[in-house]
Structure formats: structure tokens, C-alpha cells
Amino acid sequence: MSCIVCIATSLFCLTAPIAASAQVDVLTNHNDREHTGATLSETELTPANVNARLFGMLFKRVVDDQVYSQPLLATNVKIAGGWHDVVYVTTVNNSVYAFDANDAAATAPLWHVNFGTPASVNDANFGCTDINDKMGIIGTPVIDPEKTTLYVVALTKAGGGFFQRLHALDLTTGADLPNSPTTIDGPGFDPLMQNQRTALVLSGGNVLIGYASHCDKDPYHGFLFGYDQTSLNQVGVFNTSLGGEGASIWQSGQAPSVDEKGDIYFITGNGSWNGTTQFSESFIKLDTDMHLLDWFTPTNHLQLDKDDNDLNSSGAVLIPGTHLVIGGGKEGVLYSIDTEHLGHLGDEHAVQHFRVTSSHLHSMVYWKSARNGDVLYLWGQRDRARAYRLVGNKFEETPFMIRPDINDGHPGAMLSLSASGGKNGILWAAIHATGDSWNESRPGILHAYDADDINHELWNSLLNPRRDDCNNYSKMAPPTVANGKVYLASFGTENVGTGQLCVYGLLPNGPPPEAPIGVRAINKGRFVEVSWRPVPEAKTYTVVCTLGSAHRVVSGLTRPELIDPGINTGVVQYVVRAVNANGQSIPSATARAAIDVAPTRHRMKMN
């Protein structure tokens, strides 16, 4: 007999919430719409405490298949009768999971939805295995700033056909919102041949959805679709190779970047080019209505196309406080372009271009360090990790930091950075531990380096593999770092068909918090409002409610309050514990309330 049931937030409103401590959300791929890859409000993780003694894996969540997307984090979400930090994970099996982001004991998801049978690489003769098997959800979703809606694209197989659909999901229940889903379509668009590889991003009230190919298998184009966030009506389509072929928007999974005006930047891969309607191997700038504003194409674009040296393997990154957009590709050359004047055809129009790595460039991170100034970090395929300074509007062409170790193969490291402003920077690098990840799943490793001295490794996930190993590397999914934790996607334990989310943070290293005081339980008829005074040292709270011989634990609460709709009448007892990295407090004093009228509707089992 359960004391707690899962309730939609529309059924009950909590009393005026007690202000929670400032928390960091990661609602979009690579942290922000410029895609710098840096989170600058990290106060818990520092170079002093990220080490094998104090830092490690806190818990792991097994999901139904491989995770290609970056985990997203929304804090203080009103869900399941209380407030939780929630991490959202998608799989190639067309599943979306919402897990409590802090609570190691909350093994079941807060919700889980599945959109049906996914397409797989066996549904067409693609000619390669860049993706191993299923390919339902590949691109990273996006969450709106109000934290009400998660947008995600799923590729499903039904009735002998294939469908790409945009879903707008209620962040608290996973249910499709009004007008959701909508089928993605346009002239020349083939839902099976087009790979929704890039992360979704929001701009000007629209959801932007980019497309590439599977193994360059024709027919395909580089499409960017725009859909209204509320109506899900299509508001625009930009085809990068109209009348031709190719020019995919791939970017190793990174979303298009968006500046403060809402203008959109991305880079294309190999295909047709004529400088009017076909723009392979090019930087593209669109306005908020998805009209072409400007473009840049390197002098050697025909050779890049011939050699399959896609210009866009890194994606476009906007450098804050400048008019620079940067990106590079499989040739290992970094291009820096003036966003006010991209310049069209010819290297002479670039602000700068030079070789930064010996092979493919797949991920970059920018940070303004108090010690070293403006720094760009990268770790290319079959190369060493490097850091370059930006001085004025140009990069110094000789790296000022290089690590000695070389990674073994494709695609190099996916990078993220955490810092408190310009200090305590940590460069996080997810990469395969051995071998090459081009056509198979490989064992992975997560590194943490001092961002002011990348030759100082702080920690890695194989120093204590029994505790910290996250198994197979999730190809091109950067780690998500926020609020003292690192969320890492994984391909799981097998080559196909398995997936995981690993959560790292500070290990116990001191006394647990004090017990909550002032616990109150107020009868509201069909439910009980439970509240208590905040505990300064607490990260979350756990509530145990007891009715007769039955009891239920609700954990991971980020605010000192809970709505409990009992399913039976009687006297319910409540005990609260405060929780942080050092454990949980002793129980609070007991609070009691009598439920006079048991609910008869809107009940569903809590996962």
C-alpha cells in the first residue's frame, strides 16, 4: 500500500516554494547557443578535489540501447510531488528517460517513453557501420529555457515506411504536448536516408533541426528545418545543395550556433557547390527566418570534396565578445571567420586559417582563463591534446600547451570544460581508451585535466576501474558538467544493444548534514503538504512516509517540501533526512497528518 503516488503538476500546486540555491542547467548541446562547451558557474569541482581519492562514480543507470546524445540537465523541476534535478537521456531504440540527477538510490526513471520501432542500418544498403545498429534517436534534444518542454526527433519504422517526427514532450511526464508529434518533411527529403545527427537548438521561437547522411549514401541533402515551438508548424527549410546533392550538416553531433541577434551559423560537408544554391564545404549564416545572409568557402573546397575531407567535422563555434566564428574539419585546419563579413569564396577572406591538428578535428572548447587568457582546447583524431591562445582577434599559431600522449584513432576526444568564472578550470575529455571507434564500440575513458596546465592530469576513469569505468565510449557525446557532477553517456557493455548513463561526483569526505527541523504535515483533504526548514549543507532530501505497516521513500528532493496524496485514509507519519555527498543525516522528528478523503482519480503508479 503506497503513501505516495506520481501526480502531474497540473493537478496540485505547491505552496509558495522556498528559494533554492542557484543551480546550473544544461538545456542545450555543449552548454550554450554559441557552443563554447564551457560551464562557468562550477563551484564544487576544482583541481584540488578532482582526484582518485575524492572523486569518482556515484551511480550508473542502464538504458535500453546506445546513447549518442549528450545528457541534458534541468534543475528544480516540479515532478512526482516535489522538486528534483532531472537528467534526460535518449537512446537509438527511440527511448527518452528522465532520471533523478542526484539520488543514487533512485534507480527507476521518473518517466520513460518510447516512440516505437526504430530504423536500423540494415534497412538500406548504406555501405558502412558508422552507426552500429539501431538509429532511432541520434541527435541531442533541446529543452526550452522555461523548463517546460523537451524537443526530440525520432526515426520510426511503421507500416512498411519510415518517419522522422518532432516530439514536444512535457518535461515532467514525458507526454506529448498539444500538436505533438509532427512529421518532418520537405522537397527531396527522404526520412530513411537523412541522418538527424546534429543536436537541436532553439532560435527566435523555433526549433532548428539539422540533417546529414548515412555514409554519404545518396540521395541526401544538408537540410536545416525550422518548426514553431508551440504549434510545431514548419516555418522554414534551408537546403544546402538545392538542385545538387550532399553538403550535409553533420558537425559531429554539434548543433548550429546562434548569436545574440538570433542569426544561425553552421558548416557543411562534401557535396555540390556552385556558390548560389549549393554550398558544400562552407560556413553558412542564416537570419532568424532561415534566409541566407552570408557564406564562406575555402579556396581548396573542390579538393576537400574529392578527398572526403569534410570541413564541418568540428561544427561552428562563436567566440563570445568577438565577431569570430571558428570551425575546422577532417583536414585539421582551423578557420576563423568574421561573422560580420564571411567573405564568400577564397581563403583570403578568412581572418585566419592554419593547421591545428594532424587529422580530423571533431570537438573544441573555448575558455577565458584568468591565468592564460582566451584559450581554445582541442584533441584531434590520432593526435595530442593542444591548447591555443587567442590574442586580440587572432590565434597564436603555435600551441602553448601540448600533452605528450596520442590517441589511437577516430574520432579523437569530445571535450567539455568546467570553471568558476576564469578560475579552477577543468578540461574534461571523453575518448576511447584504445583502438578506433569508427565502425565499432570501443572501451572508453574520461579524463580530467587542469585547464591551466593540461599536462597535469587530475583524474581518469580507469585509475580505479572497478569503481569508475563507464565501459564503451559514446562516440561524439561530450560530458555534461554541472553542480558538482559529471554526466557521461555510454554505449554500455556490448558492441550493439546496450547503453548507460554514468554519474560522477565528490565521494564522502566528512560528516553528513544536520537533521532537518521544523517538519510540518498539513492536511489538505485529499493530500498532505509536507515542509521543513532548509538545511544549509543539504544537496537533497529524503522523505519516508508511513501509513500503518506500509511505508514509502521519496528521495532526491531539491526543495524542502513535498505534496503527498495518500491513497487511503488514516494517520500518515513523515520523517525527513538531509543528504549530501557525505551521506544522509539522522532522521528528523516525526510529523503526522490525517488523510480524511482518499483520492479516487488521477492516480498512477510511481516508477
PyMOL commands that set and color helices and strands:
alter all, ss='L'
color gray80, all
select helices_A, chain A and resi 121-123+251-253+301-306+347-349+465-468
alter helices_A, ss='H'
color red, helices_A
select strands_A, chain A and resi 38-39+55-63+72-79+82-90+95-100+111-114+142-143+149-158+161-170+182-183+194-195+201-203+206-210+212-213+223-228+234-239+257-258+264-267+283-286+292-297+317-319+324-328+333-338+344-345+352-355+364-369+373-379+385-391+394-395+401-402+414-420+423-432+444-450+453-460+472-473+480-482+485-492+499-506+520-523+528-531+540-547+550-557+561-564+570-580+583-584+591-595
alter strands_A, ss='S'
color yellow, strands_A
deselect
rebuild
show_as cartoon
